[in-house]
C-alpha cells in the first residue's frame, strides 16, 4: 500500500517536472518554459504559485560608451545649434572618475570638439563638469531685449526661464519636450556673471536598475477568482498581477496608474478596464471613470499643447464604461454614462471634423509625447490636425456605442451610426497601406496631408478588435505588421535620434491588445510569440513594468518607467480571461471562444468568478482554436453562451478540439530605424534646397502632398504660382523612407491678405513683444469673446485662413489650457481654430494656428472668431490666447 502511494506521488512529481520543462516559446534572445524564463545568463523561476525568483540585472551599466554629444537648450528647447549639430567630446575620466570639459561658448563649436567613435566604456557614476559661456546671450537680453538663434527663432528677455542641457548619454536625453520640467538638467549661474555650470553623473548606478530578487504574495487575493492551470508560470504571473492590483487600488477606491504614478488618467484606466477590470473590479472601475468627468463630459486630462482638442482619445472612456455595463447589466450605470458620452461625442463632432474627410482629428491615442512619434517640426497645432489610426478606431467605437445607447434610451441614433460608418470607410480608404498590408500611422501636414506608412501597434490591434478591418485585411494585419524579437513595437520603424519611450519601445498593455486580436482570429503564430513577449518581462523583472526598449527588451533606458503599471497588470490578467478562457461579454450574457496554443495544452480552471448574480467555475481542457464540447452544470450549452439572467453557482466545462486549424503568420523583423528627414529645407528664388542626409539613397519632393520629383541632389527647381503651394522633401533609404520635412509655403506676398487683430478690437496693454502691426488682442473667457474681421478677395474660390497667436498658459507638451475658438464665414460654421500652448509664460512666442479651408466669394467677406459653449477646454477657467493677426491665402 505504502509502495503504491509512493509510486503515485513519484509519478505526480515526475509529471510536474516534465510540465515545468515544457518549452512554451523559443525566441532569438530568450526562452519561455512552463516554469521559468531564460535570457542569456539570467533566469526567472517559479517556486510556487505565490513565489518567484529572478537574477535579472539591467545590462545598461556594462557597456556605456565614452563619447558624448550634447547641446544647450534655452527654456529647454532645441535652439542653440542647428538640428543635427551637437557639442562632441571623447571622455577620459581621471582616477576619481571625473571629466572637466573645456569652457564652451553658447552657439559655437569649440576647437577641441571632434566627432569620434567610442574608444571604451565609462565607469559607473562618472562625473562630467561642464561650463557654458552665455555672456553674449545675456548681453543681447540686456541691450536689445531679445536674442536671435541660428535657426531663426527669437526669444525675448521676459520669456527667458533658464538654460538646460540635452544629450545622448543617460541620464541625459534628447527629449526636448519635457526638458524644461527636469530641473536636474538646468545649468546655474549663482554669481550672475553669464558663466553657467552643471555637473552631470553619467552611467548612473542605481539599485533600481536591478530587479527584485524575489516575489512573494503580499496581499490577500482570496476575494478574486482563483486560477489553477498546468502552466506554473501562468499561475504565478496571474497571482502576481492580482497582488499588484491590490496595491494599485487607493484608499478612496480608485485605481492608481502605477507605483510611480499616483492618481488615475482617463486613457490609462479606460484601457485597463476594457482589458480586465470591468469584470474583476467593476465598482472600483466605475468610481475611477467618474473621477474623469467634469460638466457631464469626459476629461481629456493630458496631451500635447494643453490636452483637448490636440489630444482627443478621451472617448476610450465610452468603451470602458460600456464594457462595465455589459458585465454588470446595471441600468443605473447606463443612465449615468449616456449623457456623459453623448455630450462629449457631440463636442468632438463639432470640433474634430472638418470638410476634408470623415476622420477625426487629434493626437495618436496614448502616444502623446510629440517627437516620440511625430516629425520634429510638428508642434501642438500641427498634431491637433493629424488623423491617426488608433484615435479614429477609438472614435469609431465610441460612436457605435453611443448609437446603441441612444436606441436603448429611446433617442435618435442614425447620425452617430452613419458617422461611425463614414469613419470606418475613410480609415479603410485613406489609412490603409496596400503595399505593406496594414494601416499607416496617421495623415499629417498643414494644408495638404500625407500618410505616414509606419505601423502603429495599438491602432492595428483596435482596428481588428473593433471590426474596422474586414476578414482579408485582418489576416493581412496580423501576418504583416512588424514584430521584433521582444514583442510588437509601439511604432515601426523607429525614429532616429529619439530616445526610447513610445519610440523604440514595447508596452505590455499594447502587447496584450495585440495578443487578444491574434487570439480572436486564430493567428497562432502571433499569439505564441505575443504570450512569450508578455510573460518574459513580467517574470524577469518580477513586476508588470510600464514599458521596455524594443531593441534589447530592457526596462532601464526608456524615458520614464514604473513598476506595477495598471494597464500592464490588466494586460497580464487579460491573457487568462480574453485568451485562455475566451470570454466576450454581451449585454445578455457571456460568449466563450477559448484559444489555447499547443504549447499551453492542459487545463485552465478559474473558480470564484463573480458575474452579476452568479458565482462561476470555468474549466478549459486541452488545446486548440475551437470548442468541441461545452457544458453548463453538466448539460450541453447552446452556442457556447452563458445567459446573464441565471442565479447562484454554476460550473462551465469547455473541451477544446485539440487541433490547430490555422497556424497563421508573423512578420518578425530586425529593430530598424528610418532615415532622418531632410533638415533646413529652404526656398531661394525658384530653388528648393536642403541639407544632405547621410543615409539617403535619393530624395522625393512633394507638392501639395503629391509626388513632384525624385532627385539624388539636394536641390530642385519648383513651380511659382499665384496660389499657395506647399513643398516637402522625403529621404529615401535602403529599406524605409523618412518623415516628410516641414512644409515650405510658396506664394506671392501680394496674394496674402493680413488683417491685424487690433484693427477689429482694442489692443492689449500687456507688454509682450514680437507682434506685427501696432499691437495684439487678448482672447479670454471674458474679453473679446467675439471678433469680426471684414476683408475683400478678388476671386471666388477656396482659401485657407489661419491666425498668428501666442499662448503662454502652459508648456507645449502637456497641461490643459489649449485655447479654442469657432470660425464662421458669412454666418456659416467653417471650423475650429486651435491655439495650442507654446511654452509656459512664453507670451512673446508667436506661431500660427491650424489652417481652416473656406469658400470665399469675390468681394467683401466677413469672418467671425468666437468663443462658443462647445469650445470649452479641459481647464474650464483659462481659455486664453493673444491674437496678432488673421491671414488669408488662396488655394
Secondary structure, DSSP 8 states (H G I E B T S, - for coil): -HHHHHHHHHHHHHHHHHHHT-EEEE-SS-EEESSEEEETTEEEEEEETTEEEE--B-GGGTS-BSEEEEEEEETTSS-SS-TT--EEEE----TTSEEE---EETT---TT-------SB--TTEEEEEEEE-HHHHHHHHHTSEEE-TTS-EEEGGG---EEEEESSTT--S-HHHHTT-GGGB-B-TT-SSEEEEEEEES---GGGB--SEEE--S--TTS-EEEES-HHHHHHHHHHHHHHHHTB-TTS-B-SBTTB-S--HHHHHHHIIIIIHHHSHHHHHHHHHTTEETTEE-----TTTSTTTS-GGGHHHHHHHHHHHHH--HHHHHHHHHHHHHHHHHHHHHH-BTTBS---B--TT--SGGGTS-TT--HHHHHT-EEHHHHHHHHHHHHHHHHHHHHTT---HHHHHHHHHHHHHHHHHSEETTTTEE-SEEEESSSEEEE-SEEHHHHHHHHHTT-S-HHHHHHHHHHSEEBTTB--SEESB-TT--SSSTTEE-HHHHHHHHHHHHHTT-HHHHHHHHHHHHHHHHHHTS--S-EETTT--STTSSS--SS-HHHHHHHHHIIIIIIS-EEEETTEEEE---B-GGG-EEEEEEEEEETTEEEEEEEEE-BSSEEEEEETTEE-STTEEETT--EEEEEEEEE-SS-S-----EE----B--------EEETTEEE----TT-SEEEEEETTEEEEEESSSEEE----SS-EEEEEEEE-SS-EEEE---EEE--GGG-EEEEGGGTS----------STT--EEE-SSS-SEEEEEEEESS-EEEEEEEEEE--SS-SSS-S--EEEEEEETTEEEEEEEE---STT-TT--EE---EEEEE-SEEEEEEEE--GGG--SSSS---EEEEEEEEEE-
